[in-house]
């Protein structure tokens, strides 16, 4: 029987309840089918994985962690956060686990990294048998809007621990020595309670100490930060987030056991994000692929913003809430923007038929003309005519000439 060895592995992983291994073997089966020319079957597996992934996204399970890994008092909403003595500003905010939180959507590498970190907390004894402890410090970096802060909240939710988020505006002071003191007070607070400490906008505190633009105070601040990070590893989980990883002092990187880069979402992740953000509008696969094609290079936050605009535009129009309706609304939304650095988005913002000509002729966008016609409302016959006319070329040449 063809592919039987992979099917055996799928059954074995399913019976063992190992979702990560199960998904890995399903992907392996899909790749084999694609190589064997079974394209429709491979696409069916893609759809099944996407739907199952979305179901898991809606209800992430909290993991059970050993009490021996958590030290400190129970943090409750009636606990007052520490403050800056001079200004009275709070040094942090407190967030508590919410069962309604959705699991973030990641690419395979980031997903495996985050899940791997979380699973360490359920297998502490296995780790200790080889002389190591679960990871307690994580540095997340990447462009704005990529989901770094959402990831920190997700980890806090899965661990069932409150999230203590440092407030940069409260920590940084114009008074000499006060910033270092505030950092020490923040860590003392986090070490007292069982919690996850989140250091957002981390580069504001952990800048290069040899930066010629900074005064000597930054050296005192970074030294205090390093000392407290070293001490913190005895107590709880610490997550730092930055959009500007190149500004970080080299010594800071060594204080974090794991580094995770979260960039712009990949194709599969974009489609899942679009599907989520367009709800309750049910977008079919061809529509998701077309919208994703237009939003290549966009961050998760950008995708959410555009999808919300598409829903508002569609709600106020007379178009049906279907694929063609989403397509026309997306064109309208993109047309309102003044600048697009991605050619497909720029063409759709200018000329819908030229965009159809583009995707019909793009060898990296293998979609049947019938699917393009149904998703855009133009019909297969018109799509065929536009493909032959290559109407998009004039717009691309004009763009290159500018």
N, C-alpha and C positions, 0 to 999 in steps of 0.2 A: 504494500500500500504506500502510495506516494506521501512523503512528509510524515510518515508514521513515527519516526524517532522524535520529531518535534512535538507531535501530538502527545506522545508518552510523557514528555517533559512537562507539557501543559497540565496534563491530568495529575501528575505527581505534585506539581506546585499548588494546584487547586485543592487537592486533598490535604496538603500540609498547611493550607491557609496562608501561604507566603505570597502576598499580593505583588511585591516587587519582582520576585522570580517569575510569577505567572505572567506579568506584563512583559517581562523580558522575552519569554518564550513565545508569547503571542506576536511580538514584533518580529521575532526570528521567523515565525511561520509566514507572516505577511511578506517579508523580504524574499523568502523562497518562492512564494506564489508569484510575486512580481517578476522575478527572474525567469520563472517558467511561463511567463506570458499570461498568467491568470489575473489580468488587471482588475476586472470587475470584482473578483473575490477579494483581492487585496484592498480595494476601495471599501468593500463591505466591512472588512476588519477595522479599517480606519474609523468608519462611522461608529462601529460598536465600541471601540476604545474611547472615542470622544464622548459618547453618551454615558458610558460607565464612569469615566473620569469626572464628568460634570456631576453625576450623582454623588460621587465621593466628595467633590468640592462643596456640595451643599451641606454636608454634615460631617465635618472632620471629627474624628474620635479623640477624646482626651486620653492620654497615655497614663498608665499607673507608674509612678516613680517611687523608689524606695525612700522611706522617711530618713534613712541614714545619710542620704545625699543632701538633705535640706536641713539647714540650721537656721535658728532665729524664731522670733515670735510671729504669731499670725497677724498679718496686716489687714486692717479693716477700714471701711470708708470713714469712720469717725476719727482716725489717726490724722493729726495735723502734720503736713510736710515741713521740713526745715526751711528757714527763711534767711535772707541776707540781713545781718544785724543793722546795717546802716540804712537800707532802703525799705526793709520789710517785704521785699519781693520773694516769692516762693522759689525755692531751688529746684523743685521737681513737681510733676503732676502724677496722680495715681489712677491707674485703670485696672479694672477687675475683670476676670474671665467672663465672657458672654457666650452662651451656647448657640446664639444666632449667627456668630461670625462664620463667614465662608472661607474655605481654604483658598489661598492664592493659587494662581495658575502659573506654572513654571515650564521651562524647557526640561528635558530629561536630566541633564547634568545637575542643574540647580535643585530639581525635585529630589534626586537621589541623595544629594549632599544634605539637604535639610532633613529629610526623613532618616538618613543615617545618623545624624546628630541626635534626633529625638529618640531613636531606638537605643542609643547608647544608655539612655537613662532608664530603660527597662531591663537592661542586661548588665548592670553594674558588677555583679559577681563574676560573670564571664570575663569582663575586662580586667577585674582585679586578679583573676587567676593567672594573667600574663603580666601583672605588674603595672597596669595603667588604670586611670580613672576616667569617668565620662568627661567629655569636653565641657568646660565651664566658661569659655570666652570665645566670642565670635565677632569678627570684623566683616561687615557687609559694605561693599562699595559698588558704585555704578552711577550712570547718569540720572538726573532728576526724573521722577515719575516712573521709575522702573519697578517699584514695589518693595523697596528696602524696609520702609517703616511698617508696611502691611505685614511683611515677613516677621518682624520683631513681635508684633501683636499676635500673629499666628503661633509663634513659638510659645509665647506666654500663655495663650489659650490652651494649647495642647498639653503644656506642663501643668496647667491648672494653678498657675501662680500669678499674683498681681504684677503689673508692669509699672515700674518706677521710672519715669522719663525725665531726664535732666532738662531743665529750662535754661538755655544758654543766656537769655536775657537776664535771668536771675543770678546765674553763676558769675558772669563777667562783670567786674566792677572797675570804676575809675580810681578807686582808692588803692594805694600801694599795699600789696600783700593780701587784700581782701579776696581776690579771685582764688588764690591758692587755699585760703581758709574755707571758702565756700565749697570748694571741691572736696576737701577733707570732711566737712560736715555732711555733704551729700553721701559720700561713701560710708561714713559712720552710720547714717540712717539706713542705707541699703543693707549694710552688714548686720544690722540689728533685727531685720525682718526677713522672713522667707519670701523672696521675690526675684524677679528678673530686672536687672538694672539696664536701662537703655540710654546710651549716650548718643543722641542725635546731633547732626551737624558737628561731628567729632573733630573735624579739621579746625574749628574755631578754638579748640582747647589744645590740640596736639600738633601744632605747627612745628615746622623745622626750627630747631633752636639756633641754627646758623643763618636764619633769614635776615639779610641786612636791613630789611624794612621794619623789623621788630626791635623793641627795646629790651633791656635785660629782664624785664618783668616776665616775658614769655618763657624764659629759661626756668624761672622759679615755678611757674604754672605747670610746665611739662614735667619737671622733676617731681612735683607733688603728685601729678596724675600718675606717673610711672610707679611711684611708691605705693599708691593706693590700689592700682591695678594688681600689683604683685600680692598685696595683702588680701584683696577681694577674692582671689581664687580659692581661699579656704572656706568661703561662706556660701556663695551662690553663683548664679549665671549672669554674665555680663555681655551685652551686645553693643557694639559701636557701629555707627552708620556715617558714611561720608559720600558726598558727590565729588570730592576733590582729593582722591587718594594720593596724588603726587605731592600734596602739601604736607603730608604727615611725616613726622620725625621718624627716621629709620628704627629707633629704639622702640617706638610704639608698636610696630608690626610684630615684634618678637613677643609682646605681651599677650597676643591673641593666638590661641591654639589652632584656629581654623579661619581661613580667609575665603569669602564667597563673593564672586563678582556676579551681579545681576544686571544684564544689559537689556537691549530692546528685545521684545518677545519674538521668537521664531515663528515660522509659518503656522504650525499646529497650535502653538500657544495663542497666536493672534486670532485664529478662528474660534478658539474656545472663549477668549475674552470677548470677542464681538458677539458671539452667541449669548453670553451671560449679560452683557450690557444692553443688548437689544430687547431682552425680555420685558414685557410678556409677548412681544412680537416674535413669532416662531419663524426663524430664518432657515431656509433649506440650504443644503450643502453648496450648490452653485452660487447662491447669494453670498454665503460666508466667504467663499473663495474669492469672489470678485471684490468684496469690501476689503478683505485682507490684502489683496493685490495692491489696492490703492493706498493702504496704510502701512506698507513696508517701511521700516525704519522708525516708526512712531513708538513712543513709550506707552506703557499700559495706561498711564494717566491721560495721555493724548487720545488714545483709543476710546476710553470711557467718555471723555468730553465730547468727542465727535459723535459717538453713538447716541448720547443724550440729545445732542442737537438734531440728529437725524430723527429721533422719535418725536421731538417737539415739532419739527417741520412737517413730518408725516401726519401727526395728529391734527394739524391746522389745515392740511390740504384735503382735497376730495379724493385722493388716491386710496386704493385698497391697501390694507396693512399686509402686503405680501412682498415677494421678491422685487417686482417692478416698482412698487411703491417705495421700498427701501432704496433702490437704485436711483430713482429720480430725486428722492430727498437727499441722498448723499451728494449727488451732483450739485444741488442747490446749496448745501452746507459748504462744500469746498469752494464754490463760486464766491462765497462771501469772504473768504480768506484772501488776504492781499499777496501772500507769498507761499509757494510750494517748491521745495527742493527735490521732490520726487516726481518724475515725468508722468507716470500714469495719473496721479492726483491732479497735476496741472492740466492735463488734457481733458480729464473728466469735468473739471471745473469750467472748461472753456467750450467743449463740444462733445456731447454724449455719443454721437455717431462716430466721431474720430476715435473715441475711447474704445468703442466696440471693434472698430477696425484694428486698433492696437492689440487688444487681447486675442482677437481671432487670428492674428498673424504672429503672435509671440510664441516661439517654440518652447519657451520655459513655462508657458501657461497652457498645458494640454487640457482643453475643455471642449467638448463637443459643441457644434454650432446650435444644436437643438437646445442644449442646456443654457448656452449664452442667451439664446432668444427667449426662453422661458424666464430666465432670471432678470432680464432687462425689459421685457415687454415688447421687444422689437420683432420677434419671430425669426424662425430659422432662415426663411427666404431672404429677409432684409439683412440678416447677419452675413449671409453668403455674398450678397451684393457689396456690402461694405468691406468685406475681406478682400475681394477682388479689386476694389477701388483704392485700397490702401490710403484712405483719407487721412490717417494719422501722420503720414510722412511729412506733409507740409508744415504741420504744427511743430514737429520735432526739429525740422530744419530751421524754422524761424527761431526756435528757442536756442539752438546752438549758435545762430548768427548774432544773438544779442550779447 
